[in-house]
Amino acid sequence: MTKYHRRSVRIVISGIGVVSPFGLGRERFWEHVAHGCSGTRAIVDFDASEFACRVAAPVPRITVDDVPPIDGDDIWDPEYRADPKRYSRAALIGVIAAREAWIDAGLRIGEPNAGVVIGSGGGGIDVGERQYYDFFVERGKKVTPYAIPVSIVGMVSSEISISLRLHGISHVLSCGCTSSTDAIGYATALLRAGEADVILSGGTDACVTPGMIFGFSRMKAVSMAYNDRPAEASRPFDKGRDGFVLGEGAWMVVLEREDRARARGAPIYASIEGYASTCDAYHRVQMAPDGEEIVRAMAVAIERSGRAPDEIGYVNYHGTSTVLNDAVESRCVRQVFGRHADRLSGSSVKSMIGHPQGASGAAGIVVSALALSRNFFPPTINQRDPDPACDVDVVPNHGRQGEAEAALCNCLGFGSKNSAIVIGRV
């Protein structure tokens, strides 16, 4: 089992950018999360009146005018203005969040030896759905020539690379819900190996579409009991939970060696200390009830960080608001931490932003980095009737002041995937 020796080759987060259901910007995101606000609302962007699930947590409407300029580079792909179909919402919000992170880190357009590693589950699925409709209903009359390159998931990193004019590695990991956790783990390994000096990493997904809502409803995976009370629909660890809320957003981080970041005078939010990923090899959509591989992912990530379990003070739970997921994850945390679990604080940000699919891991890592750097643990909202099967401290309903030297960020996904990252205070 490899230890990363965090003090010798330390990889840090030196920039953060966010587009969330609360709007643009990391500070807006943090303010809403810290105060326990819900981003879930009734679906209005398309007719969901006949769907069993009629709530979601989408990002607000955005345009190319929301893309932040960098060093006077205020012309970003003027072709977009002529034909917005050339970009998916996932790509656009990814570009906006990436550029905010790049500005935060004090980096420039065309930064040398810089790359992009992004996680996304659906990529341009919104474009794909519309174009399939145009093909099958309109017999191809409205199909754009850009239908294929815009809708494929691999294009997300390319759009960010083009926007920042970065000529290094440009990859997308699409592993379902764990995509962005895996992307950040992969990016950290590339930096440790000297494959780049700086990497823009994170996740973006914009999957609140008719097909996705209908499909998840058919699976009975999403909440259907709170259509008249959208803000209460996502309630991880609460006895009244009945499924996740589909969310959207982009959470991006700039990763680089600590010595490089300090030499540049960049802000440093946290260090990436240990990453691990396992597979239950059990089922397409259900986790193995014994949680054995979830435990192993957490334990290996902690071991690779070089820390002891009792050095972890905060857990960012995957916490989807599904019955089996929350109970199994709670039990696994107790198995990993033993008696120390009673001293752990933890949150599920999905209670506020829903489940942004492949971007969810990056959202949790951003929340954890801000929690460590600002000495504040955000809440898990909608805790009305605690489930005895989830007997862990999830900071119910109201955030609290608190310090932690390190945090464990969990991410679990369809296809039996489990990923975990340990981040540390710097």
Secondary structure, DSSP 4 states (H G I P E B T S, - for coil): -----TTTS-EEEEEEEEEETTEESHHHHHHHHHTT----EE--SS--TTSS--EEBPPPP--GGGSPPBTTB----THHHH-GGGS-HHHHHHHHHHHHHHHHTT--TT-TTEEEEEE-SSSSHHHHHHHHHHHHHHTTTT--TTHHHHHSTTHHHHHHHHHHT--S-EEEE--GGGHHHHHHHHHHHHHHTTS-SEEEEEEEEE--SHHHHHHHHHHT-B--S-TT-GGGS--TTBTT--SB-BBEEEEEEEEEEHHHHHHHT----EEEEEEEEEE--S-SS---TT-HHHHHHHHHHHHHHT--GGG--EEE----S-HHHHHHHHHHHHHHHGGGGGG-EEE-THHHH-B-GGGHHHHHHHHHHHHHHHTEEPPB---SSB-TT--S---BSS-EE---SEEEEEEEETTTEEEEEEEE--
